[in-house]
Amino acid sequence: MNYFNKKDIIDNKYEILFFIHQTTYGWSYRVKGKEDGKIYMLKVYQKNKLLSHHFTEDGDLLEASIHKGLDHPNLSRYVEHKTITKNGVELIYYVVGFISGETLQDRIDREGTPNNAFAVGFFSGVMDAVSYLHSRDVPVLHCDITPQNIMMDLSENVMKPVLFDFGLARYGGTKGTFFNRTQPSLYYCAPETLNDFSIVESDVFSLGALLYCLLYGTFPWHGEITNSNMESETFITDLLNSRNKKLKFNVIENVDDHIKLTIIKSLLPKANTRFKSVDEFKNTLSKEMVVSENEVKTQERLQVVKRTPGLGFKKIAGMDTIKSMIKQDVIDPLLHPEKNEEYGIEPPNGVLFYGPPGCGKTFFAECLADEVGFNFMKVKPSDVGSKYVHGGQEKIMQLFKEAKENAPTILFLDEMDAMIPSRDGSAGHHYESEVNEWLVQINNCSQNEVFIIGATNRLNKIDTAVLRSGRFDRKIHIPIPDLECRKALFKLELNKRQKVLDENLDYEHIAKETDGFVCSDVSLIVNDAARLAAQNQLKISNKIILEIIGKTNASVSEDEVKEYNNEKQEEVERTPIGFRRHSIVKKENANEKIIALEKEMKEAADNQDYNLAANIKTQIDKLKTN
């Protein structure tokens, strides 16, 4: 209920001008002092509705008690607070100085993100306020540094940030921390705050998130959250898991590298690896203090690759042999490059998934990125297409630039045959130039911590030059799911519907009836079975599933399967992935191999990649000698 209306007088001191909004525990008003005629902001709390953590040990309102002892130009001004009674109900009113202006969030919503120079300058004032709080005899933690709690004060004709709202503020060392569970405040909360514990470094994290938002217009890791429903019981877990990936930076924004490095350090998941104080943060931002780029990047890598159980390959049903091979040949070298240095093993450059459509090539790639915790960039042919001459080349260059900026990155090229088709003379010069650009950018990109995953349904349509080692070190056939895999797929899909499942499902029988079906077919069958069961208000049973199977055709025909199996490349005993100084020699005519290598050597020379050309020349000489 709203206890006061316009023109009401509170405690014979303040006249209500108008109601502003209702907060979680009270109401806010704009008021005018009866004696001085000045404008103030006033909060009213119903005392018996407040919780124990809202009070000090002697029963005073903690928020006001903390605010009372503060005096800084970038903090709101405390006026007074008092307990009164109205209609038999105890109320606490709390008055602060009026700030002429709007919140930072209102400004961003209206005009978008500010330019870099203004953002950093404005942010400096916020840092001064938080540094002041932390420097008190008993440090004060604000615990709710967000654009909603920062006013853009215009009273002195200069835009000045003023931090206000001490509703979640705590004295350092206080047990029990609480946080604002509304959006977007949650996105500014440090991991330890979300686990009910806050320290100085928690405010440092919030400041880092604020600076990132000012510069890029979005929250750190915002696009990585798997469940956007804030009412969900798993939202906090999803939010924490989203931060297990490396922070992305938009390369379109012209932000200095040292600012990016400063933000990374302020947002490291482990509190003890962030800046120890706001002053350290500020001095690094202004270049008065230098942090080690290698140390920050190492800490980032060590922390982001730690995954939460249940992610990565655990989301893939069956295919254990392929998963084991990828873990050994791809994931381990990516995560632990230091273990391979002694043997001279370089990190893998790329892997190509090929096989029939609908078998999970794309899902495999996404799970691989999830398994290692790297950034994941998915590229479709339309993403790099252009109607302008050389426009596609520019997009390809920009794509790799962004991947390197946000490394370690997994760059997933879907439908690769459409992006890098064979240069057999049928494509125009404009298209051949784009293929050349792909070859230049892909070549040895692992040295910049960019790992390429390609996926194709038509391996024989891809330009042969891109398939050699040093570009794609490994080619992996993702086949039609076998019996065990189909059983696992059905269990994975049906277990999402536990409440409406019949207890006597025969997964063995269901899997046998779907011989030749691919992963997408299984998903379709389960969805159609669930829809039919829902229409008839029945459990999803063997009978319903088998009825749907009888009406469903496999999306890949037997002839197509044979064609894909014929495409599967025969490999001789392969060298360990990463030894790119050697080539995997296929069983083919030596003269044809020499001709192919000579073509690659010419391409390398044309692209001014003389080291590569020399390496290929060595291979040609060796073949001719043999």
Sequence and secondary structure as in RCSB ss.txt:
>XXXX:A:sequence
MNYFNKKDIIDNKYEILFFIHQTTYGWSYRVKGKEDGKIYMLKVYQKNKLLSHHFTEDGDLLEASIHKGLDHPNL
SRYVEHKTITKNGVELIYYVVGFISGETLQDRIDREGTPNNAFAVGFFSGVMDAVSYLHSRDVPVLHCDITPQNI
MMDLSENVMKPVLFDFGLARYGGTKGTFFNRTQPSLYYCAPETLNDFSIVESDVFSLGALLYCLLYGTFPWHGEI
TNSNMESETFITDLLNSRNKKLKFNVIENVDDHIKLTIIKSLLPKANTRFKSVDEFKNTLSKEMVVSENEVKTQE
RLQVVKRTPGLGFKKIAGMDTIKSMIKQDVIDPLLHPEKNEEYGIEPPNGVLFYGPPGCGKTFFAECLADEVGFN
FMKVKPSDVGSKYVHGGQEKIMQLFKEAKENAPTILFLDEMDAMIPSRDGSAGHHYESEVNEWLVQINNCSQNEV
FIIGATNRLNKIDTAVLRSGRFDRKIHIPIPDLECRKALFKLELNKRQKVLDENLDYEHIAKETDGFVCSDVSLI
VNDAARLAAQNQLKISNKIILEIIGKTNASVSEDEVKEYNNEKQEEVERTPIGFRRHSIVKKENANEKIIALEKE
MKEAADNQDYNLAANIKTQIDKLKTN
>XXXX:A:secstr
     TT EETTTEEEEEEEEE SSEEEEEEEETTT  EEEEEEEEGGGS GGGB TTS BHHHHHHHT   TTB
  EEEEEEEEETTEEEEEEEEE   EEEHHHHHHHH S  HHHHHHHHHHHHHHHHHHHTSSS EE    SGGGE
EEE TTSS EEEE   TT EETT S      STTGGGGS HHHHTT   HHHHHHHHHHHHHHHHHSS TTGGG 
S   TTSTTHHHHHHHHTTS     TTS   HHHHHHHHHHT SSGGGS SSHHHHHHHHTTSS   HHHHHHHH
HHHHT   TT GGGGS S HHHHHHHIIIIIHHHH HHHHHTTT     EEEEESSTTSSHHHHHHHHHHHHT E
EEEE HHHH  SSTTHHHHHHHHHHHHHHHT SEEEEETTHHHHSB  SSSS HHHHHHHHHHHHHHTTGGGGTE
EEEEEES GGGB GGGGSTTT  EEEE     HHHHHHHHHHHHGGGGGGB TT  HHHHHHTTTT  HHHHHHH
HHHHHHHHHHTT  B HHHHHHHHHH   SS HHHHHHHHHHS    S   TT TTS    SS HHHHHHHHHHH
HHHHHHTT HHHHHHHHHHHHHHHH 
